[in-house]
Amino acid sequence: MSRFVEGVDRLQLSLLPECLEDWVGEDNSAHVIEAFVDALDFPTLGFSGVIAKGTGRPAYHPAVLLKLYIYGYLNRVQSSRRLEREAGRNVELMWLLGRLAPDHKTIADFRKENGAALRKVCVRFVTLCRTMGLLSGGVVVIDGSKFKAVNNRDRNFTRAKMARRLAQIEENIARYLNQLDTADRQEPSDEIAMKVEHLKEKIAGLKQQMQRLAVLDARMKAEPDQQISLTDPDSCSMATSGRGSGVVGYNVQVAVESKHHLIVTHEVTNVGNDRAQLAPMAKAAKETLEVETLDVLADRGYFDSEQIKQCVEAGVTVTLPKPQTSNATADGRFGKPDFVYLPDQDVYRCPANQLLIYRYTTIEKGMEQRRYWATAACSSCQIKSKCTTSKEERRLTRWAHEHLVEEVQRRLDANPGAMRTRRETVEHPFGTIKARMGATHFLMKRLPNVAAEMALHVLAYNLTRVMNIIGRPALVAAIRAG
């Protein structure tokens, strides 16, 4: 006779084993969390509440709350209230915390008050990975991605948004006024009186909105970036890769090594572009890896001549594409790459095989720029229309350290698969972390708190990667040996 698998009677006294240890096997990630947290030096990391107070109610040791948070971020449970519930019903957490169940406020306050220490814990695990030989070299990829903040898009105002909102309110007021004029021309009745009263309330409400927006407009114009967010003041409106789309949030920068896809270092910023992030991230990755030289890949959004120069001076070799900022090629004319620089003569050779000679040097935006042109050759050139739309000669500008940029291009030409390596390396961590975060992304407000939250996400990601690479028992053994 066919039978189904049957459960055990809930009233049976032997439902659970005699001890929690029987429910948490050696291959459980809880063992990794316990070994890692127990090996930390909490006073050195800067956690608050390490020393118990002599009076008052006993507090939870930071190790207990840190174990709770690491377990939560490993298992997609980031909310303090959900962590409170899990601590009371999750057998693995009962084992990990010794059956302690902190309340949600205690849990939330720990994350809010120990942001700097949590970031150091993340760095400590990266150091452990380096000691284990998982960060033994190779290529590091730098990239950034936009993460949503708590702040809703409707509670973020830029100059363009403010203008659209004010225009919309004025349009609505004009429509209601027209409806009032129409009502005044009709025969008086109770229904008309109610409609008139309703329209007047609508207009009064819209006028109050305009007054409120006028105050916000003054605050917005006083901000350096000309925008304001009401829920999370540190979050900013940023463009994303989707055309015409954007997000109110933060720009998370990461440096990922190409072999195991581990995040070497990361940073949370509220600047919408990546142009000023290349050198700081490259230097931080080099310092973390403790290497003399470092190869870095990045996309065209990081291209900045001064940033490349700083990387070279720091011993970092950068490979990234140069964005096309000129319309000459698109319009069918010769672009600057069509002109060949001859360093021995300090001249450019144009497509007509004429020489553009050095004329003078100027300083633009703090950068030394050299000017080249050939007046006589341009005036009689047969293909001038393919070179410039100006009635005068074609002029070229060369940065004093242009050879550094040209070397970057040569490296990219010699390694055409570099950008594919970049994409395959860095998109994996971002996709994994965002999937774990869910639709809401960050839960906390203000940049320091968001940075602490991101550190927990990066720690959870790196822990997962290492557990998958070498296994949980091997990681526990490495932590205890280190």
N, C-alpha and C positions, 0 to 999 in steps of 0.2 A: 504493500500500500504506500502511495506517495505521501511524503510528509514535508512540512516546512521547518526551517530552523526556528526553534522556540527560545524565547528569552527566559531569564531567571525570575522567579517570584521576588517582587520588591520587598516583601516582608521577611525574606530569608535572611537570617543573621549573618551569614557568611558571604554576603553580597560583595563587600570590599575586602581586600587583603588586610592582614594585621598591621602593615606599615605602608606608608606612601612610597617607599623605596622600590617596592615591587611593581609600581605603576610607571616608573621612570627608568627606562633601560639605558644602557651605556651609550647607545647611539642617539640619545635624545639631546636636542640643542640646549636644554636646561643645564646640562653638565658643562657645556662650553661657557654659558653665561656665568655660572657660578665660579668656574676656574678663573675666568678673565677678571671678574669684579673682585674676587678675593685677592688677586695678585696686584691690585692697584694700591697706590699710596695716596689715600684720600686727603691728608693734610697738605701734601705737596701739590696736588691738583687744585686745591683751593675750594673744596666743598665746604659749605656751611653746616654747622651742627655736628661736626666730627667728635667734638668733646661734649659729653653729656653734662647738662646743668645739674647743680646740686639740689635745686628746688623745683617745684612745679611738677606737672604731669610728665612722665618719661616720654621722650621723643623717639622717633624711628631713626635708626642709623642710616646715613646716606647710601650705604651699600644695599640696603633693602629696597629703597626706592629706585636706585639705579638698575638693579636686577629687574624690577617690575617694568621699567621703561624700555630696557633693551628687549625683554621678552615681548612687550607689546608692539614695538616697532618691527620686530622680526615677524610677527604674526598679524600685521595690518590692524592693530588695535592701538590708536594713538590718543583717543579721547580719555581724559582723566576719569570721567564718569564710567566709561566702559571698562577702563582698567580696574576701577573699584569693584565693579560687578564680577569681572574675571577673577580677581584675587579671592573672592568668596566662593567661587564655584568651579574653577579650573584646577584640576588635580595637579598638573605640572607646576602651576604657580603656587599651589599649597606646598608642594615639595620644595620649590625654589625659595619661598619666603618664610618657610617654617610656620605655615598656617597664619601668618600675619595678614591682615586685611585693612590697609590704611584707607581713610576716607578720601573722597575725590578732591577736597580742598587741599589736603596735605600733599596729595600727588601733584596737583597743578602748581602749587607754590614751589615745590622742589624744582620743577622744570624752569619756572620763571626766575627763581633766585640763584640758580647755579648754571647759567648759560655759559660763562667762560670756562668753568670746570668741565662741562659736557663736551665742549669743543676740544679740550685737552685730552679727554678720554678717547675721542675719535682719532686724534693724532697718535695717541699711545698705541692703538691697535695697528695703525699704519707702520709705526716703528717696529712692532712685533712682526709684521709681514716682511719687512726688510730684513730683520734678523733671521727669519726662516728661509730667506733666499727667494721669496716670491716676487721681489722687486729688484731683480738682479741686473736690470739694464733694459736695453731695447729702446723703443720709441715711446714718447709720451705725447698724447693728443690732448689739446686744450680746446674746450668749446663751452658755450653758454646756452642756457635754455630759460624760457620765461615760465615762472610758476605763479599760479593764482594766489592772491592774498585773500584775507577775510573780506576786504573792501569790495562791495558791489560796484559794477561799472556805473550805475546811476548815481552813486555817491562819490564819484570822482569827476572833477571839473578841470577842463583845460580851456584855453581861450576859444577854441573852435566849438567845444561843447557848450560853453556858456553862451556864445552868440546864438547857436542853434536853439538852445532852451529859451532864451529871452524872445527870440523871434517867434517861437511856437506859442509862448504865452500871449504875446501881443496879437497874434493871429486869432487865438481863442477869444480874447477880450473883444476884438473887433466883431467876431461872429456873434457873440452874446449880445453886444450892443445893437447889432442889426436885428436880432430877434426881439429885443426890447422895443425898438422902433416899430416893428411889425405888430407887437402886442398892443402898443399905444393906439394904433389905428383901428383896432377891433372894438366891438361893443363890450362894455364892461360886464364881467361876470365873475363868479367865484373861481372858476377854473383859470381864467385869465389872470386874476389876482394872485393865485397860487403860483402860476408859471412865472409871473413877473418877480415875485418874491424869491423864487428859486434861482432865477437868472441873476438877480442882484447878489445873492449869496455866492454864486459861482464867480462873479466878477470880483467881489471883495476878496475871496480866497486867492484868486489869481494875482491880485494886486499885492497881497501879503507875500506871495511867492516871489514876486518881483523885488520887493523890499529885501527879502531874505537873500535872494541871488545877488543883489547889489552889494550887500555886506560881504558875501563870499567872493564876489568879483574883486573887491578891494584886497581881501586877504590873498587871493590867488595871484594877483599882480605883484604882490610884495614877495612872493616866493621866487627863488633863483631860477627854477625850471618852469615858472609860469603855470603851475597846476597845483591842485589841492585835493586831498582825499580825506573824507570826513570820518570814516570808521577806523582806518589804519593810516595815520598821517604820513608814515614813511613809505607806503606803497605808491607806485607811480603807474601811469598809463603807458604801456609799451606796445610797440608793433610786434607782430609775430610773423612767421613764415607764410601764413595764409594771406592771400591778397585781400586788402581791405579789412582785415581783422586785427584785433588787438586784445590785450589783457591788462587788467589792473593787478599788479603784483610785483615780483622781484626777479632780477636777473641772476641766476645761479651759475657760477663759473666752476668748472671742474678740470682737473688734469688727470687723465686716465692712462695707465701704462698698457701697451698694446698686447702683451703676452697673456696675462690673466684677466685683463679688463678690471683691475682694481683701481679705485679712486685714490690717487696719491695725495692730492690736496684739493680743497674746494674753498669757495668764498661766495658770500651772498651780498649782492649790491642792489641798489635801486636806480642804477643808470641803465637806460634802455639799450645802449649800443655796446659793442665789445672792443672798440678801437683802442681804449686805454688799458686793456686788461692783459695783453699778451706778455709784456715784460714782468709785471708783478706775479702772474701765475707761473711763468716759466722759472723765475728765480725761486719761488716758493717750492716748486716741484724739485728743482735741483738741490735745494737745501734739505728737503725731506729725504731724498734718495742718497744724499751725501756722496755725490759723484763730482768729478772735476769738469766733465763736459756732458752735455745733454742734447739729444735730438728731439725737436718738437714739431708736430704737425698742427696746423690750424686752418680754418676756412678764410675766405676773402674778407669776412667781416672784421678780422683782426689786423688787416693790413694797415700799417702806419709806419712811416719811415723812421721816425724817432724811436718808436717801440722796437723796431728791428735792430737799430743801432745799440740800444740798451741791452738787448739779448746777446748780441755779438760781444759786447764788452764784458758780459757776465759769463761767457763761455758756453752760450746756448746757440745751437745751430737750428735755424728756423726754416721750415718749408711751408709755403702757403701761396695761393694764387693772388695776383694783383687785380683788383677790380678795374673795369674799363670805365673811366670817368669822362672820356672825350667822345663826342659824337662823330668825329672825323671818319672813323672806319665804317660806322653805320651809314653815313652819308656817301660812302664810296670814295673817300679821300684817304691820303696816306696818314697813318697814325705815327706816333713817336717810335714804336718798335720798328718801323720801316727805315729809320735813320740809324746808321751804325756809328757808334762812338769809337774813335781811334785814340786810345789813351796816350800813345807816344807823342802824338801831335797836339793833343787836347783840342780836337775838332770833331764835328759830326759829318759823315758822308751821307748826302741825301739820295733819294731814288734816281735822281738825274746825274748821279756821280759827281756832284759839286760839293765843295767843302764849306761848312758853316763854322766860322771861326769864333773864338771867345772874344766877347766885347767888354763886359763889366760884371761885377759881383754886387748883389744886393741882399738885404736881410728881410725875409718875410716870415712872420709868425715865429721869430726866433731861429729860423733856419737859413743858412748861407746858401743862396741860389746864384748860379752862374748862367749868363745869357749868351746865346750863340745865334748868329745869322750871317747871311751873305747877300748883301744888297744888290750888287751888280749881277750875280748869277741868277737871282730870283727875278729881276726885272726883265731878263731876256729868256727865261725858261719856257719851253714849249708845253710843259705839263704842269704849269703853275696852278691851273684850275683844279687839278687833282690833289693839290697840296694844301692850298689855303684859299679862303674866300676873301681875304683881305687884299686891298689894293697895294699894300706894302709887302715886304718880304716875309717869309715864314720864319718865325723865331722859336727857338727851343730853350727850355729852362732845365738846368741840371743841378741837382742838389750836390753839395760838396762831398757827401758820402754816398752818392748814387751807386757806386760799385758794390755796396753792401746789398742794395735792392736787386741789382742785376745778378748777383751771386745767388740770391734766393730763387730768382726765375730760372737760372741754369740748373739748380738742384731739382726744381719741379719738372723741367723738361727732361732731365735724365731719369726721373722716377715717375712716370705717368700714372702708376697705380697708387701714389701716395694719398690722393684724396679719397680713393676707395677704402684704403686702410683707415684713414681718419673717420670716415662715416661708419664703418663696421665696428670700430673700437668704441666710439663715444656715444653713439645712439643707444647702445645696449644699456648702459647704466641709467641714462635719463628715462628710457622707456620703462625699465624695471621700477625705478623709484616712483614715477608718476602713477604707475599701476597700483603700487602699494598705498600711495596717498589717497587714491580715489578721486572723485570729482571735486572735492573741496580744496585739495592741496594743503596749504598751510592753515593751521588752526589758531596760531597766536598772532598778536599784533606787535608792531614796532620791530625795527631791524635787528637789535640785539637778541630779542626773543625768537625771531624767525631764524636767525643764524644758529641758535641753540637747537631749534627743532630740526633744522637741516642737518646738523651734526649727528643727531640721532638717526636720521634716515641714511646718511652715508655710512655710519657705523654698522647699521643693520644690513645694508647692502654688502659691505666688505666682509662682514661675518658670514653671510650666506655664501658668498663666492668662495671663501677659503674653506668652509665646511664642505662645499661641493667638490672642491679641487683635491683636498687631502683627506677628507673625512673627519667626522666629529671626534672620535677617540684620539686620532693623531694630533688634532688641534689642541685638545685638552692636555696631551702630553707635552706639546711644544710650549704651551702657556706656563705650565708648572716647571718646565726645565729652564725657561727664560727668567 
